[in-house]
């Protein structure tokens, strides 16, 4: 829980999106007589004439909430930074056959990056409506999970830098979503019943495939059944597909699952049937490990089962789902987990759709502390 008394003399910025979550953040401050400065980050489609009407509505909602609570609202234009940094990262990854997550990099590069450079550096704390918490443990500030397993967003924050975490505060992170809705309705907030955004970070309802198509176009190639080597169809671009995908392949006689992509030959490999064994992995490699606060360490009592002393007991997730998977991490190289390092994940259970380019987000055994994340790759 946040000690608001300690925030009375702090200079606080709130990133106000126009959605219900960040609006309740402003309410939580205001009811304790704290009136932060509010900022709306403006980003839209690359062509200005294609500005999404949802973005205009977002700004109207943000303006109404800031006015109600007597807070200043300023619009910060991060349009160029978004398209230059987040979009470039996304397109480079998908073109190489990987499965990136633009929302993850949006937090690092835009909300806690570009905004910090433009205005955030003037503030002691930057507050957002993320479902996440922070906790000081043995003198160190950690990113910790929300009590709402469905809405928890620590996975989207696991690539921010340590200095960004030091500036971050998540005032609704101790609530579950229904509680936030209840507060908004009780206070008659203008957006109390507004639906959550389901699109790409800042881009509203823009379809992901259309977003990719704009930059990479189409590139027709063969769809091959992995087990037989038989051509069973054609795809319009490997970048429109991800490992584990079942829908949208346009193939009859299904179900079909995407198993792997051969970028050099522009071939999409699929397997037939319900949950084919080829769609699962228990062991996979990660690299470019990013640590938020400190590295996980081996347990002193783990050798009873013959587990190597350098392995570390953790939980993890590879996509935004409520489930945390128990696993061992095997450090490689110097036998410790360090910034930028490599490791092998040994999951207790088979994991569906493990894809290169995905972030593997790593937590402690109780999925409370988030250590950070690393990118999945194929050895």
ABEGO torsion letter per residue (X at the ends): XBBAAAAAABBBBBBBAGBAAAAAAAAAAAAAGBBBBBBBBBBBBABAAABBAAAAAAAAAAAAAAAAAGBBBBBBBAAAAAAAAAAAAAAAAAAAGBBBBAAAAAAAAAAABAAAAAAAAABABBBBABBBBBBBBGGBBBBBBBABAAABAAAAAAABBAAAAAABBBAAAABBAAAAAAAAAAAGBAAAABBBBABBBGAEABBAAAAAAAAAEBBBBBBBBAAAGBBAEBBAEAAABBBGBABGAGBBGOBBBBABBBAAAGBBBBBBEBGBAAABBABBBBBGBBBAABBBBBBAAAAAAGBBAABBBBBBBABBBABBBBBBBBBBEAGBBBBGBBBBBBBABBBBGBBBGBBBBBBBAAGABBAEBBBBBBX
